[in-house]
Amino acid sequence: MGNTKQCDSHNEGGLRGLRGLCACLLVFCFIVLLVFLITWAILQPKKPRFMIQDATIYDFKISSSPDLFTSNLQVTISSRNRNNKIGIYYDKLDIYATYRDQQITYFTSAPASYQGHKTDTVWSPFVYGTNVPVAPTNSDALSKDQANGAISLMIKINGRVRWRVGSFISGHYHLHVSCPAYIPFGNKNSDTTVVGSGIKYQLSQKCKVDV
């Protein structure tokens, strides 16, 4: 009987110690979270500012019966981290083009990168597609727009970002960027440059950013 009471006493002591340890861990996690939230509120994080600088067209063909689209263009997109004390990890960026809300190119992945405080990052990916099926109405509209000398595309970016405050790194946030790209085909008055077999169009348009 004595040994049984002694074992029970040891078990109760162990449980109390385990509960105390768990309580300490919860309090510690709560304090860390509270400090982060207060710091986050004081710093007032801002979304990065994206701009599309230019687009160089190397290939742009529309065919009918069936309705297919082939393209190859290089776009220059810049991002500005406007925060004083918050860094940004770009863990995944998929870039593609749309026309009238239909995707008309493949996804192009940009390399992962880190953006420090008040710094700029520039990407110049090739966005392309070969015989991409498009809706008949969009195929007709693309042909008419090209014949009229101007096409309005949307260069989009879907990705994931993380924020860094000091040594703390947040979880992943979804990033959605939409950049209007107005391509003035055949317009000699536009700001263009011949680049090899392509034509570069200066755009300098702000993008819509959602995080």
N, C-alpha and C positions, 0 to 999 in steps of 0.2 A: 504493500500500500504506500509506503514511504517513497519508494522509487517512482510509483505512478504519479504521486503529487509533485515530485520534483520534475518529472518530464513535462507535466502539464504547465508547471511554472515556467520552464524554459521555453515551451511553445508559445505561451502568452507573451513572454518577453520578446521573442523573435518577431511575433506579429506586430507588437507595438513599435518595434524598431523599423519594421518594413513600412508600416503606415506613416511613421515619422519621416522616413526617407522620401516616400512618395509625396507627402505634403510639402517637403522642402523643395523637391523638383518642380512641383506645380507652382509654388510661389516664385521660384527662380524664373520659370518660363513666363509667368505672368508679368514679372518685372521687366524682363527683356522685351516682351511684346509691347508693354506700356511705353518704355523708353523709345522703342522704334517708332511707335505711332506718334508720340509727342515730337520726336525729331522730324518725322515725315511731315507733320502739320506745320512745323516752324519753317522747314526748308521750302515748302510749297512746290513740289515737283511739277515741271512743265513738260508737255509733250515735245518730242523733237520736231523741228521744222524741216519739211522736205520740199525740194524744188527739182523740176526736170529742166536741165540746162539745154540739151540739144538732142536731136535724133538724126542718125545717118542711115539713109535708105539704100540698101544694096539690091534688094529684090522685092517686087510687089506685083503679084499677078493674080487676077481673078479669072476663073474659067467657069463655063456653064455646061450643064448636061454631062456629068453631074456638077453641082455647084461646089467648087473647091477653091481654096485660097492658099497661095504660097508666098511667104514673106521672109525677109532677113533684114533686120534693122538693129543698129546699136544705139542705145540710149545712155545718156549721162545723167545720173540722178545724184543729188547731194543731200546730205542730212546735217542739220546743225543741232547740237546739244545745247540748249539754252540755260541749263541749270548750272549754278555756281559750285555745288558740292555733291552732285549726284551724277554718277557714271551710268552708262547704258551698255548692256551686252546685247548684241544682235546675234541670237543663236541660230535663227533660221529665217531666210528671206527667199520667197518664191516670186519671181517677176514674170509678168505676162501682159499681153495686149488684148483689149476687147474693143468691139465695135457694136454699138447699139445693144449693150449688155450681153453680147455673145462673145465667149472666148475664141480668139482667132489664131493664137499661137500656143506653143507648148510652154510649160513652166521652165524657167531658167533659175537655177539656184545661185545665190551670191554667197561668198565665203563668210563664215562667222567672224565677227570682229567685236572689239571693245572700243567705245567712244568715251573719252574723258570729258572733264568739265569744260564747257565753252569751246568745244572743238568741232571740226567739220570732218565728215567722211564722204568720200565720193566713190560711186560704183559706175562702171561702164559695161554692163552686160550686153551680150547679143541676145535679142529676142526674135525667135524665128518659128516657122512652121512649114511643113511640106504637104501639100494636098490636104489641108485641113477642111473637113466638111463644114459648110456654113448654110444658114437658112436661105432659101431662094430669094426672099425679100431683101435680106442683107446683102446677098450677092449682087442683086440689081442695084441696090443703093450704093454699094462700094464702086461699082462700075461707073455709075452716073457721077458720083463725087469725084472720082479720079479724072473722068473726062472733063468735068467742070473746073478742075484745077485745085481742089482742096478737099482734104479728108480729115475728119475729127476722130482720132482714136483716144482710148483711155489706157494709159500704162498703169497697171495695178501691182501692188506688192502685198502679199500675205506673209506674215511671219510671227515670230515669238521673240519677246525681249525680256530682259531682267534688269532691275534697277540695283545700283550699288551705292550704299551710303556708308562711308568709312569701310569697315571690314564686313559689314552686313550686306548680303546679297538676297534680293527678294525671290519669290517664285516667278514662274513664267506668266507673262501677259501677252494676249493676242494683239498683233499690230496689223492694221489695215490702212493702206495708203492708195489714193487715187490721184493720178497726175494727168491732166488734160494735155493731149499732144495734137495740136492743129498743124497738119502738114500741107503747106501750100504748093502742091505739085505744079510745076511748069510756070510758077510765078517768078518772073525775072526780077521783080522789085523786092522780093523777100530776101532776108539775110541768109544766103546760102554759100557753101564752100564745096568744091569738088574734092573728094577724098578717095583716091584710087578709082574704083568702079562705082563708088557711091556718091551721094549728095547729102551734105550735112545741112540741117535746118536748125537755126538758133531759135530756141523756144522761150527759155527763162520764165517758166510758169510755176506758180505756187501749187502745192499738192494739198489735198484734204487728208488729214491724219486722224485716225481713231485708235485709241489704246484701251 
